[in-house]
Amino acid sequence: AVPRNLVAKVPDGVDLADAALVTLGSIAITALRATQCRFGETIVLYGMGLLGLLAGQIGTAAGFRVIGLDIADTQLDMARRMGLEHLFNPSRDDVTAKVKELTDGYGADAVILGVKADSSEPLNHSFDLCRQRGVVVAQGLFGLEVDRRRFYANQISLVPAIGYGLG
């Protein structure tokens, strides 16, 4: 038997498959909120796994300009099928130039870094993608060796996104 404190009642009329995404959706929303972005601002989703795909859909619905990055073309194809428009592969595309082009040369207002990598390069690359005083939200698992020059160049704020917020 499952302990009572681990069970949540699904409201009448809500499909169990839809209810199963509630926690994952709240994790994506927590990361989006941590960016402190407003309508019309640009968010780069660095990693288009399940959380990135959810954040892309939620962010687009919330009025953000969303740019998705992933090294797996299958993830980018899935994001495209879900309606995301600006999608790039950092192992093939000059992502920094693409982000600058889409933001009139300024850079993104925020990057949600949702990758799994041993390297610190995705983190440091996120700093390059931001405008001055942009925000990088650390959601994934990646190296934390910060390139001070890249971090300080645009006075970036680095914010951890822990789980799904305050409840």
Accessible surface in RSA format (square Angstrom, percent):
REM  Atomic radii and reference values for relative SASA: ProtOr
REM  Chains: A
REM  Algorithm: Lee & Richards
REM  Probe-radius: 1.40
REM  Slices: 20
REM RES _ NUM      All-atoms   Total-Side   Main-Chain    Non-polar    All polar
REM                ABS   REL    ABS   REL    ABS   REL    ABS   REL    ABS   REL
RES ALA A   1   155.42 142.9  66.27 102.3  89.16 202.8  83.12 117.1  72.30 191.5
RES VAL A   2   101.56  66.8  81.07  73.4  20.49  49.4  82.95  72.1  18.61  50.5
RES PRO A   3    77.69  56.6  64.52  58.8  13.17  47.9  77.55  64.0   0.14   0.9
RES ARG A   4   221.18  92.9 204.42 104.2  16.76  39.9  82.15 112.3 139.03  84.3
RES ASN A   5   132.65  91.5  94.10  90.9  38.55  92.8  47.53 114.4  85.12  82.3
RES LEU A   6   130.45  72.7  97.68  69.9  32.77  82.4 104.03  73.1  26.42  71.1
RES VAL A   7    94.66  62.3  68.62  62.1  26.04  62.7  72.69  63.2  21.96  59.6
RES ALA A   8    86.92  79.9  64.53  99.6  22.39  50.9  69.99  98.6  16.93  44.9
RES LYS A   9   168.96  82.4 137.40  84.3  31.56  75.1 121.19 109.1  47.77  50.9
RES VAL A  10    45.24  29.8  31.66  28.7  13.58  32.7  32.49  28.2  12.75  34.6
RES PRO A  11    83.85  61.1  75.79  69.1   8.06  29.3  82.08  67.8   1.77  11.0
RES ASP A  12   137.60  96.4 108.71 108.2  28.89  68.3  42.95 101.1  94.65  94.4
RES GLY A  13    89.69 110.6   0.00   N/A  89.69 110.6  44.79 122.9  44.89 100.5
RES VAL A  14    66.59  43.8  51.47  46.6  15.12  36.4  55.01  47.8  11.58  31.4
RES ASP A  15    84.07  58.9  72.46  72.1  11.61  27.5  28.83  67.9  55.24  55.1
RES LEU A  16   133.11  74.1 126.37  90.4   6.74  16.9 126.65  88.9   6.46  17.4
RES ALA A  17    70.87  65.2  53.40  82.4  17.48  39.8  62.32  87.8   8.55  22.7
RES ASP A  18    91.45  64.1  83.42  83.0   8.03  19.0  21.01  49.5  70.44  70.3
RES ALA A  19    21.38  19.7  11.48  17.7   9.89  22.5  12.26  17.3   9.11  24.1
RES ALA A  20    74.42  68.4  45.69  70.5  28.73  65.4  58.22  82.0  16.20  42.9
RES LEU A  21    77.43  43.1  75.62  54.1   1.81   4.6  75.76  53.2   1.67   4.5
RES VAL A  22   102.37  67.4  93.29  84.5   9.08  21.9 100.18  87.0   2.19   5.9
RES THR A  23    66.10  47.0  63.61  64.5   2.50   6.0  31.51  42.3  34.59  52.3
RES LEU A  24    53.49  29.8  53.49  38.3   0.00   0.0  53.49  37.6   0.00   0.0
RES GLY A  25    11.08  13.7   0.00   N/A  11.08  13.7  11.08  30.4   0.00   0.0
RES SER A  26    34.70  29.3  31.60  42.2   3.10   7.1  31.27  66.6   3.43   4.8
RES ILE A  27    31.51  17.9  31.28  23.3   0.23   0.6  31.28  22.5   0.23   0.6
RES ALA A  28     0.45   0.4   0.00   0.0   0.45   1.0   0.45   0.6   0.00   0.0
RES ILE A  29    59.72  34.0  59.72  44.5   0.00   0.0  59.72  43.0   0.00   0.0
RES THR A  30    25.56  18.2  23.68  24.0   1.88   4.5  18.44  24.8   7.12  10.8
RES ALA A  31     0.37   0.3   0.37   0.6   0.00   0.0   0.37   0.5   0.00   0.0
RES LEU A  32     9.74   5.4   7.72   5.5   2.02   5.1   7.98   5.6   1.76   4.7
RES ARG A  33   181.29  76.1 164.58  83.9  16.71  39.8  62.89  85.9 118.40  71.8
RES ALA A  34    21.49  19.8   8.55  13.2  12.95  29.5  19.65  27.7   1.84   4.9
RES THR A  35     4.05   2.9   0.00   0.0   4.05   9.7   0.00   0.0   4.05   6.1
RES GLN A  36   144.74  80.9 124.40  90.9  20.34  48.4  39.41  83.9 105.33  79.9
RES CYS A  37    20.12  15.2   1.90   2.1  18.22  42.8   0.55   1.4  19.57  21.1
RES ARG A  38   178.11  74.8 173.07  88.2   5.04  12.0  62.96  86.0 115.15  69.8
RES PHE A  39   172.04  86.1 152.79  94.6  19.25  50.1 152.84  92.7  19.21  55.0
RES GLY A  40    60.03  74.0   0.00   N/A  60.03  74.0  34.27  94.1  25.76  57.7
RES GLU A  41    51.13  29.4  48.65  36.8   2.48   5.9  17.65  34.1  33.49  27.3
RES THR A  42     7.18   5.1   7.18   7.3   0.00   0.0   0.30   0.4   6.88  10.4
RES ILE A  43     0.06   0.0   0.06   0.0   0.00   0.0   0.06   0.0   0.00   0.0
RES VAL A  44     0.00   0.0   0.00   0.0   0.00   0.0   0.00   0.0   0.00   0.0
RES LEU A  45     2.49   1.4   2.25   1.6   0.24   0.6   2.49   1.7   0.00   0.0
RES TYR A  46    16.98   7.9  16.76   9.5   0.21   0.6   7.43   5.6   9.55  11.8
RES GLY A  47     8.09  10.0   0.00   N/A   8.09  10.0   4.76  13.1   3.33   7.5
RES MET A  48     0.00   0.0   0.00   0.0   0.00   0.0   0.00   0.0   0.00   0.0
RES GLY A  49    34.03  42.0   0.00   N/A  34.03  42.0  30.65  84.1   3.38   7.6
RES LEU A  50    95.65  53.3  84.25  60.3  11.40  28.7  85.49  60.0  10.16  27.3
RES LEU A  51    51.18  28.5  48.68  34.8   2.50   6.3  48.77  34.3   2.41   6.5
RES GLY A  52     9.33  11.5   0.00   N/A   9.33  11.5   5.75  15.8   3.58   8.0
RES LEU A  53     6.63   3.7   6.63   4.7   0.00   0.0   6.63   4.7   0.00   0.0
RES LEU A  54    23.96  13.3  23.96  17.1   0.00   0.0  23.96  16.8   0.00   0.0
RES ALA A  55     2.69   2.5   2.68   4.1   0.01   0.0   2.68   3.8   0.01   0.0
RES GLY A  56     0.00   0.0   0.00   N/A   0.00   0.0   0.00   0.0   0.00   0.0
RES GLN A  57    74.09  41.4  64.96  47.5   9.13  21.7  23.20  49.4  50.89  38.6
RES ILE A  58    51.04  29.0  47.68  35.5   3.36   8.1  50.54  36.4   0.50   1.4
RES GLY A  59     0.00   0.0   0.00   N/A   0.00   0.0   0.00   0.0   0.00   0.0
RES THR A  60    69.22  49.2  58.75  59.6  10.47  24.9  56.28  75.6  12.94  19.6
RES ALA A  61    93.43  85.9  50.25  77.6  43.18  98.2  62.65  88.2  30.78  81.5
RES ALA A  62    36.53  33.6  25.43  39.2  11.10  25.3  35.99  50.7   0.54   1.4
RES GLY A  63    35.64  44.0   0.00   N/A  35.64  44.0  27.46  75.4   8.18  18.3
RES PHE A  64    29.26  14.6  19.41  12.0   9.85  25.6  19.99  12.1   9.26  26.5
RES ARG A  65    98.92  41.5  90.04  45.9   8.88  21.1  24.10  32.9  74.82  45.3
RES VAL A  66     9.48   6.2   1.52   1.4   7.96  19.2   1.52   1.3   7.96  21.6
RES ILE A  67     0.00   0.0   0.00   0.0   0.00   0.0   0.00   0.0   0.00   0.0
RES GLY A  68     0.22   0.3   0.00   N/A   0.22   0.3   0.00   0.0   0.22   0.5
RES LEU A  69     0.00   0.0   0.00   0.0   0.00   0.0   0.00   0.0   0.00   0.0
RES ASP A  70    19.86  13.9  16.47  16.4   3.39   8.0   4.37  10.3  15.49  15.4
RES ILE A  71   126.68  72.1 108.80  81.1  17.88  43.1 108.80  78.3  17.88  48.5
RES ALA A  72    37.45  34.4  30.61  47.2   6.84  15.6  37.45  52.7   0.00   0.0
RES ASP A  73    63.08  44.2  57.67  57.4   5.41  12.8  27.38  64.4  35.70  35.6
RES THR A  74    98.36  70.0  94.04  95.3   4.31  10.3  81.99 110.1  16.36  24.7
RES GLN A  75    43.13  24.1  43.13  31.5   0.00   0.0  13.87  29.5  29.27  22.2
RES LEU A  76     6.75   3.8   6.75   4.8   0.00   0.0   6.75   4.7   0.00   0.0
RES ASP A  77    63.23  44.3  62.38  62.1   0.85   2.0  13.46  31.7  49.77  49.6
RES MET A  78    66.70  34.5  66.70  44.1   0.00   0.0  51.67  43.9  15.03  19.9
RES ALA A  79     0.00   0.0   0.00   0.0   0.00   0.0   0.00   0.0   0.00   0.0
RES ARG A  80   122.43  51.4 111.34  56.8  11.09  26.4  60.64  82.9  61.79  37.4
RES ARG A  81   175.13  73.5 135.83  69.2  39.30  93.6  78.56 107.4  96.57  58.5
RES MET A  82    79.35  41.1  52.29  34.6  27.06  64.4  60.71  51.6  18.64  24.7
RES GLY A  83    56.91  70.2   0.00   N/A  56.91  70.2  34.57  94.9  22.34  50.0
RES LEU A  84     8.54   4.8   4.71   3.4   3.83   9.6   5.58   3.9   2.97   8.0
RES GLU A  85   139.22  79.9 111.40  84.3  27.81  66.2  44.81  86.7  94.40  77.1
RES HIS A  86    41.26  22.6  39.45  27.4   1.81   4.6  20.57  21.2  20.70  24.1
RES LEU A  87    14.18   7.9   0.04   0.0  14.14  35.5   0.04   0.0  14.14  38.1
RES PHE A  88    31.12  15.6  30.10  18.6   1.02   2.7  31.12  18.9   0.00   0.0
RES ASN A  89     5.08   3.5   5.01   4.8   0.06   0.1   0.00   0.0   5.08   4.9
RES PRO A  90    32.68  23.8  10.09   9.2  22.59  82.1  10.54   8.7  22.14 137.6
RES SER A  91    90.06  76.1  45.93  61.3  44.12 101.6  44.34  94.4  45.72  64.0
RES ARG A  92   152.08  63.9 117.28  59.8  34.80  82.9  72.88  99.6  79.20  48.0
RES ASP A  93    41.41  29.0  29.07  28.9  12.35  29.2   5.36  12.6  36.05  36.0
RES ASP A  94    93.92  65.8  79.21  78.8  14.71  34.8  40.45  95.2  53.47  53.3
RES VAL A  95     3.28   2.2   0.45   0.4   2.84   6.8   0.45   0.4   2.84   7.7
RES THR A  96    39.60  28.2  39.22  39.8   0.38   0.9  31.53  42.4   8.07  12.2
RES ALA A  97    49.75  45.7  40.11  61.9   9.64  21.9  46.24  65.1   3.50   9.3
RES LYS A  98    77.37  37.7  76.65  47.0   0.72   1.7  23.73  21.4  53.64  57.1
RES VAL A  99     0.21   0.1   0.21   0.2   0.00   0.0   0.21   0.2   0.00   0.0
RES LYS A 100    63.06  30.8  62.80  38.5   0.26   0.6  41.76  37.6  21.30  22.7
RES GLU A 101   132.66  76.2 107.39  81.2  25.26  60.1  45.98  88.9  86.68  70.8
RES LEU A 102    43.23  24.1  34.09  24.4   9.15  23.0  37.39  26.3   5.84  15.7
RES THR A 103    14.52  10.3   5.85   5.9   8.67  20.7  11.68  15.7   2.84   4.3
RES ASP A 104   128.14  89.8  99.27  98.8  28.87  68.3  28.86  67.9  99.29  99.0
RES GLY A 105    48.92  60.3   0.00   N/A  48.92  60.3  26.75  73.4  22.18  49.7
RES TYR A 106   158.41  74.0 149.03  84.8   9.38  24.4 104.81  78.8  53.59  66.1
RES GLY A 107     3.51   4.3   0.00   N/A   3.51   4.3   0.00   0.0   3.51   7.9
RES ALA A 108     0.00   0.0   0.00   0.0   0.00   0.0   0.00   0.0   0.00   0.0
RES ASP A 109    22.90  16.0  21.58  21.5   1.32   3.1   0.35   0.8  22.55  22.5
RES ALA A 110     0.00   0.0   0.00   0.0   0.00   0.0   0.00   0.0   0.00   0.0
RES VAL A 111     0.00   0.0   0.00   0.0   0.00   0.0   0.00   0.0   0.00   0.0
RES ILE A 112     4.76   2.7   3.83   2.9   0.93   2.3   3.83   2.8   0.93   2.5
RES LEU A 113     0.00   0.0   0.00   0.0   0.00   0.0   0.00   0.0   0.00   0.0
RES GLY A 114    31.98  39.4   0.00   N/A  31.98  39.4   9.01  24.7  22.97  51.4
RES VAL A 115    25.66  16.9  19.45  17.6   6.21  15.0  25.38  22.1   0.28   0.8
RES LYS A 116   177.49  86.6 145.53  89.3  31.96  76.1  88.64  79.8  88.85  94.6
RES ALA A 117    34.35  31.6  19.19  29.6  15.17  34.5  29.45  41.5   4.91  13.0
RES ASP A 118   151.26 106.0 122.21 121.6  29.05  68.7  40.91  96.3 110.35 110.1
RES SER A 119    56.02  47.3  44.27  59.1  11.74  27.0  44.56  94.9  11.46  16.0
RES SER A 120    18.89  16.0  13.80  18.4   5.09  11.7   9.70  20.7   9.19  12.9
RES GLU A 121    87.55  50.3  84.35  63.8   3.20   7.6  52.84 102.2  34.71  28.3
RES PRO A 122    17.77  13.0  17.77  16.2   0.00   0.0  17.77  14.7   0.00   0.0
RES LEU A 123     0.00   0.0   0.00   0.0   0.00   0.0   0.00   0.0   0.00   0.0
RES ASN A 124     9.01   6.2   9.01   8.7   0.00   0.0   0.00   0.0   9.01   8.7
RES HIS A 125    26.74  14.6  26.74  18.6   0.00   0.0  16.61  17.1  10.13  11.8
RES SER A 126     0.00   0.0   0.00   0.0   0.00   0.0   0.00   0.0   0.00   0.0
RES PHE A 127     0.17   0.1   0.00   0.0   0.17   0.5   0.00   0.0   0.17   0.5
RES ASP A 128    41.58  29.1  33.93  33.8   7.64  18.1  15.06  35.4  26.52  26.4
RES LEU A 129     0.36   0.2   0.00   0.0   0.36   0.9   0.36   0.3   0.00   0.0
RES CYS A 130     0.04   0.0   0.00   0.0   0.04   0.1   0.00   0.0   0.04   0.0
RES ARG A 131    73.78  31.0  72.94  37.2   0.84   2.0  26.56  36.3  47.22  28.6
RES GLN A 132   109.36  61.2 101.54  74.2   7.82  18.6  24.91  53.0  84.46  64.1
RES ARG A 133   145.80  61.2 136.03  69.3   9.77  23.3  54.81  74.9  90.99  55.1
RES GLY A 134     0.00   0.0   0.00   N/A   0.00   0.0   0.00   0.0   0.00   0.0
RES VAL A 135    21.10  13.9  21.10  19.1   0.00   0.0  21.10  18.3   0.00   0.0
RES VAL A 136     0.00   0.0   0.00   0.0   0.00   0.0   0.00   0.0   0.00   0.0
RES VAL A 137     0.00   0.0   0.00   0.0   0.00   0.0   0.00   0.0   0.00   0.0
RES ALA A 138    20.78  19.1  14.59  22.5   6.19  14.1  14.72  20.7   6.06  16.1
RES GLN A 139    34.70  19.4  11.40   8.3  23.29  55.5   6.28  13.4  28.42  21.6
RES GLY A 140    25.77  31.8   0.00   N/A  25.77  31.8  11.86  32.5  13.91  31.2
RES LEU A 141   127.01  70.7 122.89  87.9   4.12  10.4 125.90  88.4   1.11   3.0
RES PHE A 142    26.62  13.3   4.64   2.9  21.98  57.2   7.68   4.7  18.95  54.2
RES GLY A 143    16.53  20.4   0.00   N/A  16.53  20.4  16.17  44.4   0.36   0.8
RES LEU A 144   122.52  68.2  99.42  71.1  23.10  58.1 100.43  70.5  22.09  59.5
RES GLU A 145   143.90  82.6 134.16 101.5   9.75  23.2  53.67 103.8  90.24  73.7
RES VAL A 146    63.46  41.8  35.91  32.5  27.55  66.4  36.18  31.4  27.27  74.0
RES ASP A 147    49.07  34.4  39.67  39.5   9.40  22.2  19.50  45.9  29.57  29.5
RES ARG A 148   161.11  67.6 156.98  80.0   4.13   9.8  61.81  84.5  99.29  60.2
RES ARG A 149   170.27  71.5 158.54  80.8  11.73  27.9  85.71 117.1  84.56  51.2
RES ARG A 150    36.52  15.3  34.11  17.4   2.40   5.7   6.62   9.0  29.90  18.1
RES PHE A 151    48.15  24.1  47.39  29.4   0.76   2.0  47.39  28.7   0.76   2.2
RES TYR A 152   121.99  57.0 111.19  63.3  10.80  28.1  78.79  59.2  43.20  53.3
RES ALA A 153    65.50  60.2  33.83  52.2  31.68  72.1  46.77  65.9  18.73  49.6
RES ASN A 154    27.87  19.2  27.86  26.9   0.00   0.0   0.00   0.0  27.86  26.9
RES GLN A 155   108.71  60.8  95.33  69.7  13.38  31.9  34.57  73.6  74.13  56.2
RES ILE A 156    11.11   6.3   0.00   0.0  11.11  26.8   0.02   0.0  11.08  30.1
RES SER A 157    55.15  46.6  49.29  65.8   5.86  13.5  19.84  42.2  35.31  49.5
RES LEU A 158    60.85  33.9  34.58  24.7  26.27  66.0  34.58  24.3  26.27  70.7
RES VAL A 159    46.76  30.8  46.06  41.7   0.70   1.7  46.76  40.6   0.00   0.0
RES PRO A 160    89.16  65.0  77.83  71.0  11.33  41.2  77.97  64.4  11.20  69.6
RES ALA A 161    15.34  14.1   1.07   1.6  14.27  32.5   2.94   4.1  12.40  32.8
RES ILE A 162   141.15  80.3 128.38  95.6  12.77  30.8 131.46  94.7   9.69  26.3
RES GLY A 163    39.58  48.8   0.00   N/A  39.58  48.8  28.30  77.7  11.28  25.3
RES TYR A 164   118.62  55.4 106.68  60.7  11.93  31.1  59.68  44.8  58.94  72.7
RES GLY A 165    43.76  54.0   0.00   N/A  43.76  54.0  19.23  52.8  24.53  54.9
RES LEU A 166   193.93 108.0 152.66 109.2  41.27 103.7 158.60 111.4  35.33  95.1
RES GLY A 167   103.61 127.8   0.00   N/A 103.61 127.8  62.97 172.8  40.64  91.0
END  Absolute sums over single chains surface
CHAIN  1 A     9846.7       7695.0       2151.8       5773.8       4072.9
END  Absolute sums over all chains
TOTAL          9846.7       7695.0       2151.8       5773.8       4072.9
